[in-house]
Amino acid sequence: MLAGIEPLHHAAELVAHQYEYYDGSGYPAGLAGAAIPLGSRILTVIREYITMLDGSITGSTMSTEQVKARLLSKKGIHYDPQVVDTFLAVLEETRANDERPVIEISWTQLQAGMEAAEVLCNDVLYLKDQILTDKHVEDILGLRKHGKSLVLRVRLGQGQGQGH
């Protein structure tokens, strides 16, 4: 979709190759090593980190330590070793007090059971540090209809009381 928009041609290439693996076993073109655009190699690590944390790859959520171990076990096979090392170093620098990563999501990704770090509507804090219930999700989607700006930040991985 992005390839047809000239200013986004480079971004389209990065997105298209995010499923290539460092050893050449990925798709769509079976590229390997440096033949895979650097941005795609970075996207691969970040995408798989997030999907392992939320369980969409494995079927169950994983702790950050489990995900880091899995990334390291596939370093040089699925992932560029330098990208993994850099990503994990940056992750460690940003994880003060053993906090789990927080990402911004679209309202279409919102689900009960997620841990909301912050929900803002028109720059006003609506929820903070709560596990979302079906009622929360319903209320947040209601806010979307009335607000100009809805910002949803969720915490990834399992909390301390959930096997972290």
ABEGO torsion letter per residue (X at the ends): XAAABAAAAAAAAAAAAAABBAAGABOAAGBBEAABBAAAAAAAAAAAAAAAAAGAAAGBBBBAAAAAAAAAAABGAABBAAAAAAAAAAAAAABBGGBBBBBBBBAAABBBGBBBABBBBGGBBABBGBBBBAAAAAAAAAAAAABABBBBBBBBEBBAAAGX
